[in-house]
Amino acid sequence: MKGIGNIIVAGCSLFLLCQCATQDDLRKLNYQVRAVNQKVEEVKSSTVEKLQKRQASSVNKLDQVADDVVRLKSRLDEQAHLQSQFQEQNSQALTTLQTTLEERLAATETKIAENEARLNQLQQQIEQLGAGITTMQQARIREAERRAREAARKAELARQRTVMAATSGASFVRVVPDKRKVRVGRGRVRDAAPAATSVVGAKTKPEKITKPAPKTVAAKEITAQSAAPASGPFSKAMAEFKNGNYKKAYQDFEKVLTSNPKGTRAAEVLFYMGESLYNQGEYDLAILDYQKVISNHAKDSHTPAALLKQGMSFEKLTDNETAKIIYKKLINEYGGTPEAAEAKKRLANL
């Protein structure tokens, strides 16, 4: 633009000076005009080429930008399409998940209601069972007490018969229970067939009847037995007991008791009679002999041991409730004895 302005100015100046200028001036002016025109052409050619190049470069760049914009737009469209699909899938998944959660929640609530109903039923059943167990325990305690009273009654009857047999000169009569408990396999204990109400001696065969001796002689025999040497009837019976001949030992102890039912060793003899039966597995019969010690010799040193072994016999017969009652009686009445300490241990394990 500056070059064109210069040309115009030069033309005007030339026009004004033509009138007053000389020929030299005209030549100089023509020369300057040609120089200016040449420069204008040079400037024009160089500027136009540069402008054309710049324009071509700008066009190329605009084309590249247009291509980039097209690619970017396509990518944006693709991203928008993918985002739309993703949102749709998420919406469907969310709907499905919500439906599943609602179904599972409903199923869970139903199961909770069913479990609560079952729990209430079980609680009612447990309460009923607890009441039934309490009733059964009370009934078993009453039954155990009845058995203990019955055993005491039979022991007293046996003692009276023993005294009558000793004073009348008749053979010794041993009382046995009407029924005996028998263990069937590893199961529970059940009542067997009724047994004989009494036997003479240790067998069913009667012993020979001896005539009663006068009272003075009996008193002498009692004194002699209490001071009997190691070879006496009691020592003989103890020897059989220690050797494991429990059946023979019982017979010998029974003879000792028959000959002196009220001697100083009567409680000891009755205790070892019970021990002989216990070691033979005759627990129900051993209980009766132990009861004779308990009922007739409460202050004897063998009474705590008789109570302990009586409880152990009931344990052997799986009658734990009666065993508990006997152990408690032993602890209450003979608390300072070793047998009471053993009873506490056994009671804790029942």
ChimeraX attribute file (.defattr): number of C-alpha atoms within 10 A of each C-alpha:
attribute: neighborCount
match mode: 1-to-1
recipient: residues
	/A:1	6
	/A:2	7
	/A:3	15
	/A:4	12
	/A:5	10
	/A:6	13
	/A:7	15
	/A:8	11
	/A:9	12
	/A:10	16
	/A:11	13
	/A:12	12
	/A:13	12
	/A:14	16
	/A:15	12
	/A:16	11
	/A:17	14
	/A:18	14
	/A:19	8
	/A:20	10
	/A:21	14
	/A:22	11
	/A:23	10
	/A:24	9
	/A:25	13
	/A:26	15
	/A:27	12
	/A:28	12
	/A:29	18
	/A:30	13
	/A:31	12
	/A:32	13
	/A:33	16
	/A:34	12
	/A:35	12
	/A:36	16
	/A:37	16
	/A:38	12
	/A:39	13
	/A:40	17
	/A:41	13
	/A:42	12
	/A:43	13
	/A:44	16
	/A:45	12
	/A:46	12
	/A:47	12
	/A:48	12
	/A:49	12
	/A:50	12
	/A:51	12
	/A:52	12
	/A:53	12
	/A:54	12
	/A:55	12
	/A:56	12
	/A:57	12
	/A:58	12
	/A:59	12
	/A:60	12
	/A:61	12
	/A:62	12
	/A:63	12
	/A:64	12
	/A:65	12
	/A:66	12
	/A:67	12
	/A:68	12
	/A:69	12
	/A:70	12
	/A:71	12
	/A:72	12
	/A:73	12
	/A:74	12
	/A:75	12
	/A:76	12
	/A:77	12
	/A:78	12
	/A:79	12
	/A:80	12
	/A:81	12
	/A:82	12
	/A:83	12
	/A:84	12
	/A:85	12
	/A:86	12
	/A:87	12
	/A:88	12
	/A:89	12
	/A:90	12
	/A:91	12
	/A:92	12
	/A:93	12
	/A:94	12
	/A:95	12
	/A:96	12
	/A:97	12
	/A:98	12
	/A:99	12
	/A:100	12
	/A:101	12
	/A:102	12
	/A:103	12
	/A:104	12
	/A:105	12
	/A:106	12
	/A:107	12
	/A:108	12
	/A:109	12
	/A:110	12
	/A:111	12
	/A:112	12
	/A:113	12
	/A:114	12
	/A:115	12
	/A:116	12
	/A:117	12
	/A:118	12
	/A:119	12
	/A:120	12
	/A:121	12
	/A:122	12
	/A:123	12
	/A:124	12
	/A:125	12
	/A:126	13
	/A:127	12
	/A:128	12
	/A:129	12
	/A:130	12
	/A:131	12
	/A:132	12
	/A:133	13
	/A:134	12
	/A:135	12
	/A:136	12
	/A:137	13
	/A:138	13
	/A:139	12
	/A:140	16
	/A:141	16
	/A:142	14
	/A:143	14
	/A:144	20
	/A:145	16
	/A:146	13
	/A:147	13
	/A:148	18
	/A:149	12
	/A:150	14
	/A:151	21
	/A:152	20
	/A:153	16
	/A:154	19
	/A:155	24
	/A:156	17
	/A:157	14
	/A:158	20
	/A:159	20
	/A:160	12
	/A:161	16
	/A:162	21
	/A:163	19
	/A:164	15
	/A:165	18
	/A:166	20
	/A:167	18
	/A:168	13
	/A:169	16
	/A:170	18
	/A:171	19
	/A:172	25
	/A:173	23
	/A:174	17
	/A:175	21
	/A:176	20
	/A:177	17
	/A:178	13
	/A:179	15
	/A:180	18
	/A:181	18
	/A:182	15
	/A:183	15
	/A:184	9
	/A:185	7
	/A:186	6
	/A:187	8
	/A:188	12
	/A:189	16
	/A:190	13
	/A:191	11
	/A:192	12
	/A:193	11
	/A:194	11
	/A:195	11
	/A:196	12
	/A:197	12
	/A:198	15
	/A:199	15
	/A:200	15
	/A:201	19
	/A:202	18
	/A:203	9
	/A:204	10
	/A:205	9
	/A:206	13
	/A:207	13
	/A:208	8
	/A:209	10
	/A:210	10
	/A:211	10
	/A:212	14
	/A:213	13
	/A:214	9
	/A:215	10
	/A:216	8
	/A:217	11
	/A:218	15
	/A:219	14
	/A:220	10
	/A:221	17
	/A:222	17
	/A:223	14
	/A:224	12
	/A:225	19
	/A:226	14
	/A:227	10
	/A:228	14
	/A:229	11
	/A:230	11
	/A:231	10
	/A:232	15
	/A:233	16
	/A:234	24
	/A:235	15
	/A:236	15
	/A:237	26
	/A:238	21
	/A:239	15
	/A:240	19
	/A:241	22
	/A:242	11
	/A:243	10
	/A:244	14
	/A:245	16
	/A:246	22
	/A:247	16
	/A:248	15
	/A:249	25
	/A:250	25
	/A:251	17
	/A:252	24
	/A:253	27
	/A:254	24
	/A:255	20
	/A:256	21
	/A:257	24
	/A:258	22
	/A:259	19
	/A:260	21
	/A:261	22
	/A:262	13
	/A:263	18
	/A:264	14
	/A:265	17
	/A:266	20
	/A:267	27
	/A:268	21
	/A:269	26
	/A:270	28
	/A:271	24
	/A:272	24
	/A:273	26
	/A:274	28
	/A:275	25
	/A:276	25
	/A:277	20
	/A:278	23
	/A:279	15
	/A:280	14
	/A:281	14
	/A:282	19
	/A:283	24
	/A:284	23
	/A:285	19
	/A:286	27
	/A:287	26
	/A:288	26
	/A:289	31
	/A:290	31
	/A:291	25
	/A:292	27
	/A:293	26
	/A:294	24
	/A:295	17
	/A:296	16
	/A:297	16
	/A:298	14
	/A:299	13
	/A:300	16
	/A:301	12
	/A:302	19
	/A:303	25
	/A:304	26
	/A:305	20
	/A:306	28
	/A:307	27
	/A:308	22
	/A:309	25
	/A:310	28
	/A:311	28
	/A:312	23
	/A:313	24
	/A:314	20
	/A:315	18
	/A:316	18
	/A:317	20
	/A:318	15
	/A:319	17
	/A:320	19
	/A:321	21
	/A:322	24
	/A:323	27
	/A:324	23
	/A:325	17
	/A:326	24
	/A:327	27
	/A:328	19
	/A:329	17
	/A:330	26
	/A:331	21
	/A:332	11
	/A:333	12
	/A:334	17
	/A:335	16
	/A:336	11
	/A:337	15
	/A:338	12
	/A:339	21
	/A:340	23
	/A:341	16
	/A:342	15
	/A:343	27
	/A:344	17
	/A:345	12
	/A:346	17
	/A:347	17
	/A:348	9
	/A:349	7
	/A:350	10
